[in-house]
Amino acid sequence: MSSRSFGSVDNDKELVDRILAKDPGVFNDIVRTFTKRVYMLAKDLTQDHDAAEDLTQEVFIRVYRAMNTFRGDSKLSTWIYRVTMNAFINTTRSRQYEVSKTSAEYDDELHNTGGITYEVTDPERLLSQKVIDEHIQEALKKLSPSQRTVFVLRHYHDLPLKEIAEQMGNTEGTVKVLLFRAIQNLQKMLEFYRQDK
């Protein structure tokens, strides 16, 4: 899976300075700078376009409400990443997302899950790819919100375990356990593919 982490934002420090200075126009610039990144993470977590849009909106509502409490102790991108993960975990606990896949989601030529990489090269393979992706997405949505978050951050966004732990406010040991359980659960749910190997 391609890395989709927030990465470094050129004007991160400038935005932080403006937040601390109580600049009334900074929120619009935060939204403009981070909408795509938040949506991409939300999409990876929810596996659904509509749910990702809802989650993205929820994230920026939370960011707006919490801006006065932001002290600049961490990078702005790190803080918004954490808000996104917390919003996902909290909203998933209170309601279950309905996952629906669309053909547009299969445009990427390279797909990867749990260290297994495969390329789409012809129409027959593409059809097979769609079936595999549907099974993976169905399995992912059956994980607990915490397990899914850790798995997505590690395998979709290539974040190191230490950074995931910091983002989630957990110990690295807890993150390792969550990731191990997520992989175990996914392997069980996708075990029928092992017979083809």
Secondary structure by P-SEA (a helix, b strand, c coil): ccccccccccaaaaaaaaaaacccaaaaaaaaacaaaaaaaaaaaaccaaaaaaaaaaaaaaaaaacccccccccaaaaaaaaaaaaaaaaaaabbbbbbbccccccccccccccbbbbbccaaaaaaaaaaaaaaaaaaaaccaaaaaaaaaaccccccaaaaaaaacccaaaaaaaaaaaaaaaaaaaccccccc
